[in-house]
């Protein structure tokens, strides 16, 4: 006796992804992933999909990747399509009108639900479809898998410091352009200058003044290497009263001048 092979369950809704020339591979993959995750969450074949090209057995994405398709549009009956998803931005869709105008007209008149996805918005569009079909709770669960929450930031080293010391450091970081005196920083934290000095020596092995200067110089280094800000403006942004004072402090700390840092190690 012959045992029948198990049949793939018929999907409740079938999507035909029409991969137009130059379609976005990322947009297509994102849309299909939403449908796949929805099926997994629901525990049944709520959605099915197939890949369709204008002609032939492959479709080429904008990035140059060729994707194998399940059928060519010129061999597909438009009336049998439940939901058609045009994968391609507006300029790409002219290819369908130009090359297969009769089939394009048949699709528009077939009664199928028609969507268009380009380089962005594909995931949101499919999530909206899932929400209409199965509710916001299902769509939300799928979205949580598509867009997992960011990894929590590692704890700051400041978290290990006494609260008053951490508060002073935060204040320093926020006032690099206009440095405050140790007396004012101490007063804002409810400390005496001597207490502030002891905290910095104990936990950072340097004076508040020295630590403040290092913060300003590190910020200057960042601006010199990661922006086009003129050296004089960098000096001002980091709380130095003159470019010459800035250059002297920078050279002492980094063993090079701000100018050489800006133009590269080969500068003379």
LINCORPE-V661705 format. One record per run of one state. SS is the DSSP state (a for helix, b for strand, c for the rest). FROM is the first residue (numbers start at 1). TO is the last residue. If there is no record, write none. Layout:
ss->SS from->FROM to->TO
ss->SS from->FROM to->TO
//
This chain:
ss->c from->1 to->12
ss->b from->13 to->19
ss->c from->20 to->22
ss->b from->23 to->23
ss->c from->24 to->24
ss->a from->25 to->42
ss->c from->43 to->46
ss->b from->47 to->53
ss->c from->54 to->57
ss->b from->58 to->61
ss->c from->62 to->65
ss->b from->66 to->68
ss->c from->69 to->70
ss->b from->71 to->72
ss->a from->73 to->75
ss->c from->76 to->77
ss->a from->78 to->80
ss->c from->81 to->82
ss->b from->83 to->87
ss->c from->88 to->89
ss->a from->90 to->99
ss->c from->100 to->100
ss->a from->101 to->109
ss->c from->110 to->112
ss->b from->113 to->117
ss->c from->118 to->121
ss->a from->122 to->134
ss->c from->135 to->135
ss->a from->136 to->146
ss->c from->147 to->156
ss->a from->157 to->160
ss->c from->161 to->162
ss->a from->163 to->174
ss->c from->175 to->181
ss->a from->182 to->188
ss->c from->189 to->192
ss->a from->193 to->204
ss->c from->205 to->207
ss->a from->208 to->226
ss->c from->227 to->230
ss->a from->231 to->237
ss->c from->238 to->242
ss->a from->243 to->254
ss->c from->255 to->257
ss->a from->258 to->263
ss->c from->264 to->268
//
